[in-house]
Amino acid sequence: RSFTADIVEQIAEVALSPPKELIGMTQWSLAKLREYMIEQGLLGRISLEWLRQLLRRRGVRWRRTKTWKESTDPEFWPKYRQIRRLYGARPRGGRRLCVDEFGPLNLQPRHGHCLAGRNKRVERLRATYNRPGGVRNFFACYDLETGRLYGRFTRSKTWQDFLSFLRWLRRRYRREERLHIVTDNYKTHLRSEVLSWAKRHNVRLHFTPTNASWLNRIECEFTPL
């Protein structure tokens, strides 16, 4: 009875306000929200459980925030339109490929599920920060014409490894077929040795804009992996 409709409305309004402006922190918690409301004289006393229930009645629930990066590339739109045109239609006598690196990858224990009876201890997995088995990198290619994913594992991710992968990729297709490869502007992709090799071997590289790797369709394949 102490929390009238007006008070509940104020609680919901504060909870939906940016906490950075009110308490100087990036997110609310029930304890922070209660402390702020009491300091402002909007509430006297309230338990965390009651505060949670009142917010729930108003339809206010916790949500995870998402972040994104906006591209700072001055040539964003020309590069964007070029790649979209490439996705829209297959070039005559060409093949569209999306290439990227995935990793570094390593083997490490993963938690699972088990049935535990009375007085039975559940198996524990020690946290590991060392990689005694080393790490691997997955150089992958997504063929837009067949919808298939190809790749190779390497111990490092240098420009020599990238060039070796491109050579391996070139041998998979006919020499007269021009390869249109979409990749990001990672520095190993921009090496003069890589660019000169591509020019000599009927390969055209299409670089995504800075902070816009989402334009590379292979990212959708990496997500489930």
C-alpha positions, 0 to 999 in steps of 0.5 A: 500500500505504501507504493502508490501508482505515482511512486511506481511510475517514478521508479520505472522512470528512473530505472529506464534513465541512463545511469551514467547521467545520474550515478556516473556508472554504466549500468543499474543494479537493484541495489544501486537503484534502491540507494539512488531512490532513497538518497533522492527522497523518492522512497523510504524503505524497500526490499530488493525483492519488492523493487524487482517485483514493482519493476516487473509489473511495469514491464521493466526487465534486464536486457543485455546491451550491444555495441557496434563500431561505425566505420571511419574509412573516408572511402566507406561508401565507394567500397561498400557499393562495390562489394554490394554489387559483387554480391548482387551478381556474379561477374562473367567468367569469375568466382566470388570468394570471401576470405578471412582468418579465424583464431588463434584457436586452442584446445582447452577444457569445456564445462558440461553436464552430469547427473550427481547423486547424494554425496557425490562430488561433481568433476571439476575442470581446472582453469588453464591459462597455458597453451602447452599444445600451442595454438592454431589459426584457421585460414578460411574461404567461403565460396558464394557460388557453392555455399561451401567453406574451405580452409587450412590450419597454420601455426602463425598468421603472417603475410607469408601464411596468407600468401600461401593460403591464396596460392592453395586457393588459386590451385582449386579453380581453373586458371582462366577463372578470375577470383574475386576475393572479399577480405578485410584490410588487415596489414598482412593482406596489404603487403606489396608481395601479396598485391603483386602476386594477385595481379599476376595470377588473375585474382582481384582483392576487394577490401572491406572498409575500416571497422566494417568486417561485417560486409564479409559474408564469411563472418556469418559462417564463423559465428556457429564455428 
